[in-house]
Amino acid sequence: MIVGILDMERRMGERVPAEELNQKVAEYAAENSLPRQREVTEDDLSRVRATRADVFAKWDAVRPGDALEVPFEVAHANLRDEAAPSLHRSGAT
């Protein structure tokens, strides 16, 4: 849900305020009998947008045939012993 909202704002060129994002997430959770999640702050959104912009810039710099590895840390998750796949760029765009 949040990824879709961020992708929409990127396409439209208009940023969604944290309050509006939280409202949409809350509505979706209620409609689908899901528990409410913690609310996202403007600082949270700023960090996500900055990280996303950095990853997009790195991806744009990847030459066809090369790979982009995006390391990240997960505080609490069910981690498996297998390595995460790299994103490979083919010759097609």
C-alpha positions as CSV (number, residue, x, y, z in Angstrom):
1,M,0.0,0.0,0.0
2,I,2.7,2.5,1.0
3,V,4.9,1.6,-1.9
4,G,2.0,2.2,-4.3
5,I,1.3,5.6,-2.8
6,L,4.9,6.6,-3.1
7,D,5.1,5.3,-6.7
8,M,1.9,7.3,-7.5
9,E,3.4,10.5,-6.0
10,R,6.6,10.0,-8.0
11,R,4.6,9.6,-11.2
12,M,2.4,12.6,-10.5
13,G,5.1,14.9,-9.1
14,E,3.1,15.7,-6.0
15,R,4.1,14.6,-2.5
16,V,1.5,13.0,-0.3
17,P,1.6,14.4,3.3
18,A,2.1,11.8,6.1
19,E,-1.3,12.6,7.5
20,E,-3.0,11.6,4.1
21,L,-0.8,8.5,3.8
22,N,-1.7,7.4,7.3
23,Q,-5.4,7.9,6.6
24,K,-5.3,5.8,3.4
25,V,-3.4,3.0,5.2
26,A,-5.9,3.1,8.1
27,E,-8.8,3.0,5.7
28,Y,-7.3,0.0,3.9
29,A,-6.6,-1.8,7.1
30,A,-10.2,-1.2,8.3
31,E,-11.7,-2.4,5.0
32,N,-9.6,-5.6,5.1
33,S,-9.9,-6.4,8.8
34,L,-6.2,-5.8,9.3
35,P,-4.6,-4.3,12.4
36,R,-3.6,-0.7,12.3
37,Q,0.1,-0.1,11.9
38,R,2.1,2.7,13.5
39,E,1.7,6.0,11.9
40,V,4.4,7.3,9.5
41,T,5.8,10.8,10.3
42,E,7.0,13.4,7.9
43,D,10.6,12.6,9.0
44,D,9.9,8.9,8.1
45,L,8.7,9.9,4.7
46,S,11.7,12.2,4.1
47,R,14.1,9.4,4.9
48,V,12.3,6.9,2.7
49,R,12.2,9.4,-0.2
50,A,15.9,10.2,0.2
51,T,16.8,6.5,0.3
52,R,14.6,5.8,-2.7
53,A,16.2,8.6,-4.7
54,D,19.6,7.3,-3.9
55,V,18.8,3.8,-5.0
56,F,17.2,5.0,-8.2
57,A,20.3,7.1,-9.0
58,K,22.5,4.0,-8.4
59,W,20.2,1.9,-10.5
60,D,20.4,4.4,-13.4
61,A,24.2,4.2,-13.2
62,V,24.2,0.4,-13.6
63,R,25.5,-0.7,-17.0
64,P,23.7,-3.4,-18.9
65,G,25.0,-6.8,-17.7
66,D,26.1,-5.4,-14.3
67,A,24.2,-5.8,-11.0
68,L,23.2,-3.6,-8.2
69,E,23.3,-4.9,-4.7
70,V,21.2,-3.1,-2.2
71,P,22.2,-4.1,1.4
72,F,19.8,-3.5,4.2
73,E,19.4,-4.5,7.8
74,V,16.2,-6.0,9.2
75,A,15.8,-5.7,12.9
76,H,13.1,-8.3,13.4
77,A,12.3,-10.8,10.7
78,N,12.3,-14.5,9.8
79,L,15.6,-14.7,8.0
80,R,16.5,-17.7,5.9
81,D,20.1,-18.9,5.2
82,E,19.9,-18.1,1.5
83,A,21.4,-15.0,0.1
84,A,19.2,-12.2,-1.3
85,P,19.2,-12.0,-5.1
86,S,20.9,-9.1,-6.8
87,L,19.1,-7.1,-9.4
88,H,20.6,-7.6,-12.8
89,R,20.2,-5.1,-15.6
90,S,19.7,-6.6,-19.0
91,G,20.5,-4.8,-22.3
92,A,16.8,-3.9,-22.6
93,T,15.4,-0.7,-20.9
